[in-house]
Amino acid sequence: MSAPQRPPLIDEDYEPPLDPATASRIYFLPNLMTAGNLFCGFVAVIMCIQAHYAMRSSDVITLEAADLFRRAVWLIFGAMAFDALDGRLARMGGKESLFGAEFDSLADIVSFGLAPALMVFFLILSPTQGYPHFREIGWLLGFIYLLCAAIRLARFNVITHPLLQKPGVRMNKDFVGLPVPAAAGTVAALVLFLLNLAAHERDLQRWALVLPVLMLLIAFLMVSTVRYPSGKQIDMQTKTKLTTLIFYVVSAAAVVVYKEFGMLICCFGYIFYGLFRHLRRPKLVSGIPTTPSNTNSNPPL
């Protein structure tokens, strides 16, 4: 008696749902913006390391270190601008690809993960003369921020993968979890705020107990299910209410006039707006999207 034949382990007639050549296609303009994002993040990392050496491992923020940290902050903001442009250019030209999404995430982990984590370790947790144990756990808090940023980006790539998309269905326009660029922007704005205090010879000690808690909150929000408004749907034909327009104009004016303070208030306003909305309407944000609509894309995470 012959043994029963087993089905073949490999289906020779199987066709993958995605074409490798199309998925790995490199589009010039979007990926050029992503390369600009990565460049800004890389130089920001270098500036943070140079600033740390300029401080000579002390709690005194020297003029040279302050200047280097400011450059790193503006490089992070520049990376945020490049990050906004690459996705918008890809969507406008219909040139989105899996390569572009993966390249963007790799650039983001440097610009919005590693660079802010170094700022957390080298500067934000540095003025802790009265709490030396904060310095001992500073590396851990920086790593927690970096870890949450990496998890956030990995989750984004998984949820937005084409194999998980349902044609004709969109769950929600909001981000699920605090976007990594927004988290990095908050860290950068906080660095500018601390540098401003140091420049005016104000005591940074009073912030020592608040800063570690704030960094942990930002890290937690990145991997949470708290929903945050997305600006990806805004274009030249987007309509808005007069009160909303006035709010944005006032916010922009506050940033221009008050600079470091205005930027920090705007970042905190965005963070706590999503958090308070989550607490007031828990059923709408208790999990990954609930109510479909008629647009044709997956929820941004």
C-alpha positions as MATLAB code, in Angstrom:
seq = 'MSAPQRPPLIDEDYEPPLDPATASRIYFLPNLMTAGNLFCGFVAVIMCIQAHYAMRSSDVITLEAADLFRRAVWLIFGAMAFDALDGRLARMGGKESLFGAEFDSLADIVSFGLAPALMVFFLILSPTQGYPHFREIGWLLGFIYLLCAAIRLARFNVITHPLLQKPGVRMNKDFVGLPVPAAAGTVAALVLFLLNLAAHERDLQRWALVLPVLMLLIAFLMVSTVRYPSGKQIDMQTKTKLTTLIFYVVSAAAVVVYKEFGMLICCFGYIFYGLFRHLRRPKLVSGIPTTPSNTNSNPPL';
ca = [
       0.000    0.000    0.000;
       1.436    3.347   -1.038;
       1.499    6.207    1.424;
      -1.004    9.029    0.823;
       0.470   11.905   -1.097;
       0.909   15.146    0.808;
      -0.110   18.432   -0.747;
       2.825   20.448   -2.050;
       4.349   22.833    0.458;
       4.724   25.522   -2.198;
       1.871   26.660   -4.402;
       3.524   27.370   -7.735;
       0.410   29.154   -8.974;
       0.290   31.590   -6.065;
       0.631   35.228   -7.003;
       1.565   37.716   -4.265;
      -0.965   40.528   -3.849;
       1.815   43.107   -4.123;
       4.267   43.550   -6.945;
       7.814   43.757   -5.439;
       8.984   46.110   -8.176;
       6.097   48.517   -7.571;
       6.302   48.278   -3.765;
      10.030   49.113   -3.751;
       9.813   51.894   -6.323;
      11.698   55.060   -5.338;
       9.980   58.336   -6.212;
      12.379   61.257   -6.374;
      10.675   64.210   -4.666;
       8.996   62.416   -1.723;
      12.116   60.417   -0.911;
      14.303   63.497   -1.326;
      12.235   65.135    1.428;
      12.672   62.005    3.567;
      16.427   62.179    2.986;
      16.302   65.805    4.160;
      14.471   64.624    7.273;
      17.176   62.037    7.958;
      19.963   64.571    7.355;
      18.449   67.023    9.845;
      18.071   64.268   12.436;
      21.639   63.046   11.962;
      23.133   66.535   12.325;
      20.900   67.173   15.360;
      22.371   64.054   17.011;
      25.883   65.353   16.324;
      24.977   68.757   17.791;
      23.603   67.140   20.954;
      26.800   65.151   21.472;
      28.985   68.205   20.855;
      26.855   70.239   23.290;
      27.292   67.546   25.935;
      31.071   67.749   25.595;
      30.876   71.550   25.701;
      29.125   71.288   29.078;
      32.065   69.164   30.275;
      29.702   66.755   32.069;
      28.604   69.488   34.483;
      25.232   71.014   35.290;
      26.300   74.402   33.944;
      24.883   75.166   30.499;
      27.697   77.051   28.783;
      27.097   79.531   25.970;
      28.658   77.136   23.464;
      26.466   74.245   24.627;
      23.339   76.406   24.560;
      24.088   77.458   20.976;
      24.613   73.834   19.901;
      21.392   72.698   21.564;
      19.478   75.511   19.828;
      20.859   74.388   16.481;
      19.770   70.838   17.257;
      16.276   72.077   18.123;
      15.902   73.966   14.852;
      17.191   70.931   12.975;
      14.426   68.854   14.569;
      11.876   71.449   13.485;
      13.411   71.307   10.014;
      13.016   67.521   10.041;
       9.354   68.011   10.956;
       8.922   70.258    7.903;
      10.570   67.676    5.622;
       8.434   64.928    7.185;
       5.255   66.874    6.441;
       6.342   67.536    2.864;
       7.309   63.986    1.894;
       3.910   62.504    2.707;
       2.001   65.398    1.169;
       4.022   65.248   -2.055;
       3.503   61.486   -2.263;
      -0.263   61.806   -1.791;
      -0.591   64.733   -4.197;
       1.256   62.910   -6.944;
      -0.174   59.458   -6.209;
       3.379   58.216   -5.672;
       3.003   56.341   -2.397;
       4.986   53.102   -2.019;
       5.976   50.643    0.675;
       9.589   51.694    0.230;
       8.668   55.304    0.950;
       6.764   54.330    4.100;
       9.644   52.236    5.445;
      12.251   54.857    4.543;
      10.171   57.524    6.267;
       9.938   55.494    9.481;
      13.688   54.845    9.527;
      14.342   58.560    9.130;
      11.785   59.378   11.826;
      13.429   57.120   14.402;
      16.621   59.175   14.051;
      15.079   62.654   13.865;
      12.168   62.186   16.264;
      13.436   59.288   18.356;
      17.191   59.335   18.890;
      17.814   63.104   18.725;
      15.088   63.995   21.284;
      16.195   61.078   23.484;
      19.690   62.568   23.624;
      18.178   65.938   24.519;
      16.260   64.260   27.326;
      19.455   62.690   28.669;
      21.948   65.507   28.073;
      19.877   68.590   28.875;
      16.284   68.159   30.039;
      17.290   65.968   32.991;
      20.602   67.775   33.487;
      19.675   70.599   35.936;
      19.207   68.207   38.850;
      21.782   69.330   41.388;
      19.421   68.619   44.280;
      18.290   65.266   42.837;
      21.418   63.401   41.679;
      19.495   60.131   41.310;
      17.670   61.665   38.340;
      20.964   61.716   36.489;
      21.437   58.030   37.235;
      18.095   57.136   35.624;
      18.302   59.753   32.882;
      19.601   57.211   30.388;
      16.645   54.955   31.207;
      14.092   57.738   30.646;
      15.772   58.594   27.353;
      15.614   54.942   26.295;
      11.934   54.682   27.284;
      11.175   57.661   25.046;
      13.165   56.102   22.168;
      11.507   52.698   22.689;
       7.991   54.164   22.625;
       8.827   56.152   19.484;
      10.060   52.974   17.753;
       6.965   51.019   18.807;
       4.741   53.855   17.604;
       6.383   53.871   14.175;
       6.286   50.063   13.889;
       2.587   50.030   14.779;
       1.938   52.671   12.133;
       3.636   50.574    9.449;
       1.660   47.477   10.405;
      -1.773   49.106   10.563;
      -1.322   51.037    7.304;
       0.034   48.049    5.378;
      -1.897   47.565    2.091;
      -2.739   43.940    2.970;
      -4.760   45.188    5.967;
      -6.673   47.858    4.073;
     -10.360   47.472    3.322;
     -11.232   49.170    0.027;
     -13.799   51.928    0.411;
     -13.646   51.942    4.210;
     -12.061   54.503    6.461;
     -12.337   54.196   10.198;
     -11.274   57.581   11.531;
      -9.317   60.646   10.449;
      -7.480   61.020   13.748;
      -4.086   59.725   14.770;
      -4.185   56.886   17.298;
      -1.569   57.820   19.856;
       0.551   60.949   19.989;
       2.381   61.347   16.645;
       6.138   60.949   16.926;
       6.880   64.338   15.284;
       4.562   66.051   17.795;
       6.355   64.321   20.678;
       9.743   65.397   19.300;
       8.455   68.929   18.763;
       7.361   69.081   22.408;
      10.790   67.944   23.587;
      12.454   70.514   21.307;
      10.177   73.318   22.539;
      10.923   72.316   26.136;
      14.657   72.515   25.403;
      14.217   76.063   24.063;
      12.257   76.951   27.192;
      14.995   75.641   29.512;
      17.698   77.401   27.502;
      15.743   80.638   27.781;
      15.558   80.250   31.561;
      19.268   79.481   31.759;
      20.110   82.514   29.582;
      18.247   84.764   32.019;
      20.040   83.108   34.965;
      16.849   81.676   36.392;
      16.925   78.643   38.643;
      16.126   75.405   36.818;
      15.908   73.409   40.024;
      12.170   73.957   40.415;
      11.563   72.000   37.199;
      13.587   68.969   38.296;
      10.647   67.006   39.722;
       8.280   67.810   36.848;
      10.474   66.975   33.858;
      10.874   63.185   34.343;
       7.122   62.789   34.806;
       6.464   64.884   31.708;
       8.868   62.804   29.610;
       7.198   59.580   30.737;
       3.775   61.035   29.897;
       4.886   61.938   26.377;
       6.354   58.457   25.888;
       3.182   56.780   27.177;
       0.935   58.869   24.933;
       2.857   57.755   21.845;
       1.895   54.116   22.421;
      -1.575   54.836   23.825;
      -4.929   54.780   22.019;
      -5.564   58.473   22.681;
      -6.720   60.110   19.464;
      -5.111   63.276   18.117;
      -6.260   65.470   15.221;
      -4.523   64.867   11.917;
      -3.663   67.626    9.462;
      -3.262   65.280    6.500;
      -6.718   66.139    5.171;
      -6.028   69.881    5.054;
      -5.448   71.318    1.588;
      -6.200   74.469   -0.413;
      -9.911   73.613   -0.594;
     -10.450   72.696    3.054;
     -13.265   74.687    4.683;
     -13.238   75.724    8.323;
     -15.199   77.732   10.861;
     -14.328   81.355   11.586;
     -13.575   80.535   15.234;
     -11.140   77.793   14.179;
      -9.371   80.147   11.793;
      -9.056   82.789   14.520;
      -7.643   80.177   16.904;
      -4.914   79.183   14.458;
      -4.040   82.803   13.695;
      -3.787   83.621   17.412;
      -1.629   80.515   17.995;
       0.733   81.498   15.173;
       0.941   85.045   16.537;
       1.735   83.704   20.020;
       4.605   81.636   18.617;
       6.008   84.652   16.750;
       5.667   87.080   19.661;
       6.493   84.862   22.629;
       8.742   82.409   20.741;
       9.890   79.710   23.199;
       6.898   80.144   25.497;
       4.406   80.245   22.634;
       5.836   77.112   21.012;
       5.749   75.219   24.289;
       2.160   76.283   25.009;
       1.050   75.188   21.528;
       2.723   71.780   21.939;
       1.211   71.229   25.369;
      -2.149   72.428   24.086;
      -2.092   69.754   21.372;
      -1.040   67.044   23.832;
      -3.610   67.820   26.504;
      -6.385   68.512   23.991;
      -6.246   64.905   22.833;
      -5.881   63.645   26.396;
      -8.870   65.598   27.732;
     -10.980   64.601   24.721;
     -10.072   60.984   25.382;
     -11.147   61.255   29.021;
     -14.420   62.953   28.116;
     -15.340   60.525   25.327;
     -13.741   57.196   26.264;
     -16.015   55.100   24.041;
     -14.781   56.831   20.917;
     -11.147   56.132   21.636;
     -11.174   52.902   23.556;
      -9.641   50.967   20.685;
      -8.626   51.015   17.062;
     -11.284   52.805   14.979;
     -14.986   52.113   15.385;
     -17.074   54.104   12.918;
     -16.413   53.740    9.185;
     -16.904   56.564    6.727;
     -16.895   56.825    2.946;
     -13.314   57.816    2.285;
     -10.752   55.437    0.839;
      -7.790   55.061    3.166;
      -6.815   53.573    6.474;
      -6.698   55.469    9.776;
      -3.435   57.292   10.403;
      -1.581   56.088   13.447;
];
